[in-house]
Amino acid sequence: MEKIEYPELNETLYYEQLPNGLKVYLLPKSNYNKTYATFTTKYGSIDNHFVTPEGEEIQVPDGIAHFLEHKMFEEPDGDVFSKFSNQGASANAFTSFERTAYLFSCTENVEKNLATLIDFVQNPYFTDPSVEKEKGIIAQEIRMYEDNPDWRSYFGLIAAMFKNHPVRIDIAGTVESIAKINKETLYTCYNTFYHPSNMLLFVVGPIDPEAIIQQIRQNQTGKTYTKKGEIRRIYPDEPMSVDQEVADVQLSVGISKCLFGFKENRIGLSGEKLIRQELETEIMLEAIFGQGTDLYQSLYDQGLIDDHFGYDYSLENGYGFSAIGGDTSDPDTLLQRIQKELPQIVERGIPDEVIERIRKKKLGGYLRSYNSPEWIANQFTRFQFNDMDLFSVIPQLEKLNSEDVNKRLKEHIDWDRFAVSIVRPLDGE
Amino acid sequence: MSDIRFETVNVGSLRVHVCSTDKFKTNMMVAMVQQELSPQTVTLHALLPSVLQRGTQSYPSTIQLKQQLDALYGATLFGDVFKRGERHIMQLGLEVADDRYLKGTSALMEDGMKLLGEILYQPVMEDGAFRKSYVEAEKKNLKQKIESLLDDKIRFAAHRCVEEMCKDEPYALFNHGRLQDLDAISPQSLYTYYLELVEHCPIDLYFVGNVTTENVVELVKAHFRTGEGKRREIPVGRTHKTPEKVHEVVDRLDVNQGKLNLGYRTQITLADPDYPALQMYNGILGGFPHSKLFINVREKASLAYYAASRLESHKGILTVQSGIEIDNYQQAVDIIRKQFAMMERGEFTESEMNQTRAMLINQLKERQDRAYNVIDAHYHGVLSGQVQTLEQMIEGIHQVTDDEIKKVAQKIQLDTVYFLRNRKGGNENGED
């Protein structure tokens, strides 16, 4: 087991890759009560077209990664939640565009809970009746999101930006698409993406790393996996331009939502390059839209935005985009002001002292995040799947220079790749 | 297991609670100010924290204040109002990075306290009141916040259920206040309200992090207006009510999913000796994925994605919430009510009790790993009049017997069934 020290953060990380390919990371935090563990596969909603281990190229129904996540909790001897509850652990799972993560947190019975986590994820058990029953539950999850205007405006924006890329598809799919899911397809997806070599286990908390790694080694030695090559995922060609400039819908809401952003054209990155671009873009967005900017304050004072206004930048290997906005009483005036003032801001560039201020802000922000075992485990996994190291973010942040941030500004703010998503109140409401 | 404890000292008229721990990489400070929940003050109280966050005498413009926060290594300033039973709490807090993890800083904690003190006690003034433009802008904002309740249907339904259930009680009020009060609020009336609040209402100051009590007390004396003597006591309000009949309420909006909320009176609050038994009751019924509601509404009947219950521990209310297909209303209500009936008949197993006990104790321990949760848990104790240590709370859960849970079950009565549904279909009662 490798030991990696981060003295400036007062953290020590342990790492081992097991013979079956599983990557294990352990972060002892002796003064915490809680142990938090995530077992994650690099398989998300965008992986809907791939080559199976048998060599067959298939396209699977939308929402299947998320459906599979739900069904993993069923075991021949009953429901896994009940087992975790017996052991005092709170368990959960989530599916994103890129990953499916299974997790628990507990303050007792760490070894038992860890065994439960690993074993249930490595033991798929699907039956026809239980697959059918799950469709009703997930249909209600989909309905819940249909009524959620923030979700609708976010997916409205992504769908406006991307013409073909599966990131435009709702993670849970639709009631129609999940109707097509059956247990055979679930097993195919499972067998393709849940091989240990495509997975990462992260445990953080008051743990003894030697004892934990020993337990994990033993657990994995007891299971047989045939060696597997790289998974072939197939993504469609995606044009540089946005698919649709404006998505405009009406819903039962009190206040309009307006999100806008730019589709990233610099993609295909990993490792340090990806971290750098992510940091540079976030700093640039903070310098334009952060609460400490003239633009923010002026929009706020005019009553066009409230303190939920914010920005978010998503960058993965295959796609990237910014999403900026929030609640607004007048989306049209807000957009007019953005389209008028943003070019001037780009023209002027971002001064060095602003970049310094934001660098400090982000530094404190990372320290705050390092308080959270959940954040560490989830972010670390995301970083690792992109060949990046979460704990190198602070040094990277210290290295960034103003020239690169300004270059990023000119590169990202490209009106040919601008899209808008608006959710308005229904007429008469 | 690390031990998180507060030391409480009175500094003038303020209660100061300090938790020294090196667990976190940041330090957190929060001021909690109590007021009675009442129609006269609810909107003033809701408006105040956002006006106070607009600027101080040293940083009169909001942009200066925000930039100062950034300069303090991204200190985060937060303010909000929430209900704790029939008390309305204003919270203002600040979180700053700890110097140990930064190069070239030495007094971030003190700088943060100084700033929080200024935000509380040295607002920007104009003509002997708050600055007019800030008050007007924040009124607009608050209006938007109140109107946006409609946007989150889960929250909307939860609020509407309680509002209908407590129609004649202050608890019906929305924590962000009422639209009809906004026009009449002026910079002067809000300032008068503010003075009354900071001079007479109970203030609790919390500090969690790499600090010592001596040091905190010294800094509180330097940067906060400590005052003297005793502050007003805010009454607990009404906690017991027997519903005469079950109220059924239907709202219609353009929604895809129906939201079903049920409100029950428990006659038990955090201050009562049978509160741990109520926690066990709620846990077996609907607090967790092993609970009756989750198993029967979601897993067995496939009716919902979420089906859970929760307690309002100061008001003595238990609510159930679920999102369902509109046509399944009656089936869902029947299944939910059946779970309550089973609880009343004592139909729960040893295993359900063990699971719930383990999960409750785990929750209590886990919340010690987050500075804000540590503060929130302690403040619940302050408000209920009995601060308990973690060990005492765990012991309380351990001692609950099945008979005690059954006794709790006898007390619980359904008050309101609320359903948010679509506009089309169904008769007047919302039933198809």
Chai-1 contact restraints between the chains, C-beta under 6 A:
chainA,res_idxA,chainB,res_idxB,connection_type,confidence,min_distance_angstrom,max_distance_angstrom,comment,restraint_id
A,N31,B,S2,contact,1.0,0.0,6.0,A-B,restraint_1
A,N31,B,K23,contact,1.0,0.0,6.0,A-B,restraint_2
A,Y32,B,D369,contact,1.0,0.0,6.0,A-B,restraint_3
A,N33,B,M1,contact,1.0,0.0,6.0,A-B,restraint_4
A,N33,B,K365,contact,1.0,0.0,6.0,A-B,restraint_5
A,N33,B,Q368,contact,1.0,0.0,6.0,A-B,restraint_6
A,N33,B,D369,contact,1.0,0.0,6.0,A-B,restraint_7
A,K34,B,E366,contact,1.0,0.0,6.0,A-B,restraint_8
A,K34,B,D369,contact,1.0,0.0,6.0,A-B,restraint_9
A,F81,B,P289,contact,1.0,0.0,6.0,A-B,restraint_10
A,F81,B,H290,contact,1.0,0.0,6.0,A-B,restraint_11
A,S82,B,H290,contact,1.0,0.0,6.0,A-B,restraint_12
A,S85,B,H290,contact,1.0,0.0,6.0,A-B,restraint_13
A,S85,B,Q355,contact,1.0,0.0,6.0,A-B,restraint_14
A,S85,B,M359,contact,1.0,0.0,6.0,A-B,restraint_15
A,N86,B,Q355,contact,1.0,0.0,6.0,A-B,restraint_16
A,G88,B,A358,contact,1.0,0.0,6.0,A-B,restraint_17
A,G88,B,N362,contact,1.0,0.0,6.0,A-B,restraint_18
A,C106,B,N362,contact,1.0,0.0,6.0,A-B,restraint_19
A,T107,B,N362,contact,1.0,0.0,6.0,A-B,restraint_20
A,T107,B,K365,contact,1.0,0.0,6.0,A-B,restraint_21
A,K133,B,S302,contact,1.0,0.0,6.0,A-B,restraint_22
A,G136,B,S302,contact,1.0,0.0,6.0,A-B,restraint_23
A,I137,B,R298,contact,1.0,0.0,6.0,A-B,restraint_24
A,I137,B,S302,contact,1.0,0.0,6.0,A-B,restraint_25
A,I137,B,Y305,contact,1.0,0.0,6.0,A-B,restraint_26
A,Q140,B,A304,contact,1.0,0.0,6.0,A-B,restraint_27
A,Q140,B,Y305,contact,1.0,0.0,6.0,A-B,restraint_28
A,Q140,B,G323,contact,1.0,0.0,6.0,A-B,restraint_29
A,E141,B,Y305,contact,1.0,0.0,6.0,A-B,restraint_30
A,R143,B,N256,contact,1.0,0.0,6.0,A-B,restraint_31
A,R143,B,Q257,contact,1.0,0.0,6.0,A-B,restraint_32
A,M144,B,Q257,contact,1.0,0.0,6.0,A-B,restraint_33
A,M144,B,Y305,contact,1.0,0.0,6.0,A-B,restraint_34
A,M144,B,G323,contact,1.0,0.0,6.0,A-B,restraint_35
A,E146,B,N256,contact,1.0,0.0,6.0,A-B,restraint_36
A,D147,B,K153,contact,1.0,0.0,6.0,A-B,restraint_37
A,D147,B,V255,contact,1.0,0.0,6.0,A-B,restraint_38
A,D147,B,N256,contact,1.0,0.0,6.0,A-B,restraint_39
A,D147,B,Q257,contact,1.0,0.0,6.0,A-B,restraint_40
A,P149,B,D151,contact,1.0,0.0,6.0,A-B,restraint_41
A,S252,B,L253,contact,1.0,0.0,6.0,A-B,restraint_42
A,S252,B,D254,contact,1.0,0.0,6.0,A-B,restraint_43
A,V253,B,D151,contact,1.0,0.0,6.0,A-B,restraint_44
A,G254,B,E147,contact,1.0,0.0,6.0,A-B,restraint_45
A,G254,B,S148,contact,1.0,0.0,6.0,A-B,restraint_46
A,G254,B,L150,contact,1.0,0.0,6.0,A-B,restraint_47
A,G254,B,D151,contact,1.0,0.0,6.0,A-B,restraint_48
A,I255,B,Q144,contact,1.0,0.0,6.0,A-B,restraint_49
A,I255,B,E147,contact,1.0,0.0,6.0,A-B,restraint_50
A,I255,B,S148,contact,1.0,0.0,6.0,A-B,restraint_51
A,Q291,B,K66,contact,1.0,0.0,6.0,A-B,restraint_52
A,G292,B,K66,contact,1.0,0.0,6.0,A-B,restraint_53
A,G292,B,Q67,contact,1.0,0.0,6.0,A-B,restraint_54
A,G292,B,D70,contact,1.0,0.0,6.0,A-B,restraint_55
A,Q297,B,T62,contact,1.0,0.0,6.0,A-B,restraint_56
A,Q297,B,I63,contact,1.0,0.0,6.0,A-B,restraint_57
A,D301,B,A137,contact,1.0,0.0,6.0,A-B,restraint_58
A,G303,B,K140,contact,1.0,0.0,6.0,A-B,restraint_59
A,D306,B,N141,contact,1.0,0.0,6.0,A-B,restraint_60
A,D306,B,Q144,contact,1.0,0.0,6.0,A-B,restraint_61
A,D327,B,S148,contact,1.0,0.0,6.0,A-B,restraint_62
A,R357,B,D70,contact,1.0,0.0,6.0,A-B,restraint_63
A,K360,B,Y73,contact,1.0,0.0,6.0,A-B,restraint_64
A,K361,B,D70,contact,1.0,0.0,6.0,A-B,restraint_65
A,K361,B,G74,contact,1.0,0.0,6.0,A-B,restraint_66
A,L363,B,Y73,contact,1.0,0.0,6.0,A-B,restraint_67
A,G364,B,Y73,contact,1.0,0.0,6.0,A-B,restraint_68
A,G364,B,G74,contact,1.0,0.0,6.0,A-B,restraint_69
A,G364,B,A97,contact,1.0,0.0,6.0,A-B,restraint_70
A,G365,B,G74,contact,1.0,0.0,6.0,A-B,restraint_71
A,L367,B,K25,contact,1.0,0.0,6.0,A-B,restraint_72
A,L367,B,T26,contact,1.0,0.0,6.0,A-B,restraint_73
A,L367,B,A97,contact,1.0,0.0,6.0,A-B,restraint_74
A,L367,B,Y101,contact,1.0,0.0,6.0,A-B,restraint_75
A,R368,B,T26,contact,1.0,0.0,6.0,A-B,restraint_76
A,Y370,B,K25,contact,1.0,0.0,6.0,A-B,restraint_77
A,N371,B,F24,contact,1.0,0.0,6.0,A-B,restraint_78
A,N371,B,K25,contact,1.0,0.0,6.0,A-B,restraint_79
A,L426,B,D254,contact,1.0,0.0,6.0,A-B,restraint_80
